[in-house]
Amino acid sequence: MGLFRDDTYQQAKFSPKPKKSPQSVQKEHEAVRRRFRNMSALHVTDEVREHLKSPIFDNWQWEEAERLVLLQVMYTDLDFLTAFHIEVDVLQNFLFEVYRHYNDIPFHNFQHCFCVTQMMYGLIWLTDLRNKLGRVDLFIMLTSALCHDLDHPGYNNVYQINAQTDLALRYNDISPLENHHCATAFGILAKPECNILVNLTCEQYKQIRSGMIKCILATDMARHNEILNRFKSTLPVFNFSNKDHKDVLMKIMVKVSDISNEARPMAVAEPWLDCLLQEFFNQSDTEKLKGLPVTPFMDRDKVSRPSSQTNFIRFVLLPLFSELTKLFPCLEQHILEPVRTALEYYTDMERATKEEEEAGGTNAP
């Protein structure tokens, strides 16, 4: 598997996809499964393996089957197969079922799942967590990242609750999506052919299930300040031997990975913003059609590309990434500096947009 491709893959980033029939989706899935099985025997070069550990990794260069191979590499290179006695074919079945349970929607799709998992993988290596946390903790973080948005419908919790959807009713309006993602993950693991936890001790299984539930539920942004404040309170006395400290760190690592696009090179990050806005606008359009409250930051009549990012970076990303960097100073150059650069980029773009609008208003007859 080569490291770089030509630029022809770039053309596929923005093209809207027509609605597919269940039959064509099934055919596509089976084709991906076949390619994945065939490719998994191929040698992944050391160069690709090293690049996979870096936040600058470009997800847009890879096809679905290749991403599955790279996910297999992550589980292999962290020694999970040996540590937890996971058979290769069971891991492949599990990864394929995870792929199959991500929907073909603009943002919260399998590519997003791959990006979040790859960022988690990179952070594990960059921060040397392999020598600070146990193998079970690393497994929880990587698998939580992999499963954190399973079967996402493309409409957020606010919509679920306002529209009184089945998910909101099932989970009593409490993090309906995150509860669903987690339940879907353990539904996949309940299939014998996908059960990568089958050879664990009872104690290991309980620890992994409990850890994954905590980490996936932590991705509900409604709990963001609560979790960040708890992490901040541990920093002056942080101890890797303290279970409470480790638990909140694991949540923070999954959260950082989940919203880490702006830590990537602009050529990788910017197309993701278009995908996110497309999904946001789909939701606000539906809210308007159904007479539901319209989520302000998703309203196509009120949101621009730069305005959608400046506040998010300033008030969510920078405070979160800054706190993690206090524990791991090595991350400053890898994730904090790129996010500061992104803020400058979108602030300049927002200023230029306002100046154009004002100039247009001045010149109007």
N, C-alpha and C positions, 0 to 999 in steps of 0.2 A: 504494500500500500504506500503510494508516494505521498510526499508531504505537501506539495503545492500543485495547483491546477492552473489552467489558463483562466481568463476572465469570463468565459462564456457562461459559467454558473451564475454570474451576477444578474443575468437577465431574468432569472426565475424568482428573484427575491420579491418583487413587487406585484407580479401578475396575479389578479384575482382568480380563484379557482371556481369552476362551475360545480354545482351541487352534484355529488356522485350517488349513483344507486347503490343499495346494499350489496348487490352482486358485484359491481365493479370495485367496491371497497374490499370485499372479500378476496377478489382476484389479486388486487394490489398487495394485500397483506400476505397472501400465499407466495407471491413473487418475491417479496422482501424476505420471507422466511427461507425460501430456497437459496437466495443470494447470500443471506447471512450464514446458512449452514455451509455453503460452498466456500465462502470467504474465510470462515473462522479457522480453517486449516492453514491459511496463508500466513506467512511470516510478516509481522508488523515490525518495521525497522526501528532500530534504537533511536534514530532521529525523530520519528513520529512519537515514540514513547516519551521522549524527553519533552517534545513540544506540547504533548498532552498535559503536562504538569504545569503549564504556563497560562496566566490569565490572558495572554495575547492570542490564544488559540482561536482560529477562525472556523466557527461552526458551519458557515455557509458553503465551505468547500466539499462537504461530505454528504453522501446519499444516506438514506435511512439504514440500509443493510450495513454500510460501513460504520455508521454511528453505533450500531449494535455490537459490531466487532470491537470498537474502541471501548465501549462499556465493559465488555468481557475482559479486555486488557486491564482496565482499572481494578476489577475484582481480583484478577490474577496477580497483578503486580503489588497489590497490598496484602498478598498471601492469604486472602480469605478462603480460597478453595482448600488449601492445606489446613488452615486453622480450624475451619468449621466442617471439614470433610464433605465439601460440596462437589458433586459430580458435574463434569463439564456439560453434559447434555441437559441436566436439570437446570443449571444456570442459564443455558441458552433458551430453554423453554420459558423460564421466568422472565428473562429480558424481552423475549418476543411478546409474551402476554402483556407486559408493561407497555411496550410499543403499541400493541393492538388496542389498549384501553385509553390511549390519548386520542382525543377527537381532532378532526381536521378543521380547526378554527384558526383565526389569524395569529393569536399570540400564545395562548396556554395550550400548546401542542407538544408533540414529541421533541421537536427541535428545542423548545424552551426547556423541557425536561433534561435533554442532553446537556444544554449549556449550564444549567444549574448544577448538575452532577459533575460536569467537567470542572467547574469553578471550585466546587467542594474538594474534588480530587487534587486540584492544584494547590489549594490552601493547606490541605493536609501535608503536602510535601514542603511547601514554602515555610511553614511554621514548625516543621519537624514534629508534628503531632504524633507521628509513629513512635517517637521515643518519650512522649509525655502522657499519652492516653493508652488504655488497653485496646486490644484488637476488637473487642465487642463494641466499645464506644465508637471506634472508627467505622465499623460495619453499620452501626445505627445511623451515623451522620450521612454516609454515602447512600445508603438505601432509602433514607428519609428524603434526601435530595431527589433521588430517582423517582420516588412515588408521590412527591408532595402535591402534584396537581392532577392526579389520575382522574380521568373521565370528567374533566372540567367542561361545563356547558358553554363557557364564553360569557356568562352573566354573573356578576359578583354577588356577595352576600346581601348587600343592600337590596338588590333586585329580588333575590330569592325570598327575602322576608316581606318586602312590599307586595310582591306578586303572589305571596302565600303558596309557593311551589311545594311539590311533594318533599323536596329536600328540607325546606324550612319547617314543614309540619313534622317531618320525621325526627329532626334534631332540635325541635322546640326553639327555633330561631337562634340557637347557640352555635356559632361557627359552622353553619350547615355545609359549606363547601369543604372545609378542612376535615370535618368529620367524615364526609363522604369519600374524600381522597384516601383517607386512612382505612376506612372500611373496605374500599375497593382493593387496596394493597393486600390486606389480609385475606380477602376473598380469593385473590390470585394465589397467595401462598398456601391456601387451603387445598388447592389442587395438587394431588400427589406428584404429578409429573413436573410441577413448578416449585415444589416445596424445598427451597434451599436451606430451610431451617430444620429439616427432618432429622439430622444427625446431632443436633444440639442437646445438651442436658436440659432438664426441666428448668433449672435456674437460669441458664443462658437464654432460653426461649422467653421466659418471663421478663428478663432484663431488656432483651431486644424489642419485644412487643411494647413494653412500657416506655422505652426510650423513643421508639418511632412515633408512638402516639403523641408524646410530649413535643417532639421536634416538628411534626407535621402540623399539629394544632397551633404551634407558635408562629406559623406563617400567616395567620390571620392578622392583617394590618391593624385591626381594631385593638389588638393587644400590644402593639408596637412599643408604646411609651412605657407600659408596665414592665415588659421584658428588658428593655434597654436600661431603665432605671435600676432594676434588680442587678443587672450586669455591672453597671457603674459602681454600685455599692460594694461589689466584691473586689474591685480592682486594687484598692490600697493594700488588701491582705490576700490577694488571690493565691490559692493553693491547689495544685493539680491533684492533691490527695483528698481534697474536700469534695464530697459527692455533690453537695448543693452548688458549689462553684463550677464543677464540671458540667452539671446538668444545664445551668444557664449559659455556659460557654457553648455547649453543643447546639442549643436553640439559636444563639447568636450566629454561629457558623452557618447554620441552615438558612437563617434570615438573610445574612450577607450574600450568600450564594444565590438566593432567590431573586434578589434585586440588584445584581452585580453588572448588568449590561453596560452601564456607563463607566465601569472600570476597564472595559475592553477598548481596543483601538477604535477610533471613530468610524472607520470603514466597516467594522463589525457591529458596532453599537447602534449606529444611526438607522439602518434598516429595521431594527427591532422596534424603534420608536414608531415607525410607520405601521408596523403590525399591531402594536399596542393601541394606537389611536383608532385604527380600523375596528378593533374589537370594542373599544370604548364607544365609538360612534354608533356601532350596531346596537349596543345596549341602550344608549340615550334615545335613538330612533324608536326602539321598541317601547321604551317607557312613555314616550310622547303618544305613540299609537294607542297604548293601553290606558292612557290617562293616569299613569303612575307618577310619583315625584321624580323629576329628572335630576340625575346625579350631575352636579355642576361641572366637575372636572372632566366629564365625558361628553358634554354638550358641544356638538360640532359648530354651533353658532357662537360659542363663547371661548373656545379653546384653540390656541395655535400651537404649532410644534414647539417653538421656544418657550412659550408661557407654561406649557404642560411640564416642562423639565426643570425650569429654574427653581421653582418653589420646592419641587420634590427633591432635587439635589441639595438645595440649601438647608431644608428643614428635616429631611429624612435620611438621605444617603450620607452626607458629611458628618452629622453627629454620630451615626451608627458606625461608620468606617473609622472615624477618629478614635472612638472608644476601643475598638478592636485593635487598632494600631498601638494604643498604649500598652496593651499586653504583648503584642508582637510588633516591635518597631520595624522589623524587616518588611512589613506590609506597606509602609509609607510609599515606597517607590512603585510597588506593584499594583496597589488598588487606590490609595488615597490621592496621590498626585494625579493620576488619570482622571479621577472624579472632579478634582479642582479644575483641571484643564477643561473638562466637559462643561462645568458651570460657567467658565469664562466664555466658551464657545457659544452657549445658548443665551447668555446674557448679552453678548455682542449682537447675536442674531435678533433677539427681542428688541434691542435698542434700534437696530437698523430698520426693523419692521415698523416700529412706532414712528420713526422719522419719515419713512416713506408715506405712511398714512397721513401724517400731519402735512407733509408737502403736497400730497394729493388734495387734501382739504383746502389748503391755501390757494392752490391753483384752480380750484373748481370755479366755474362761472357763477 
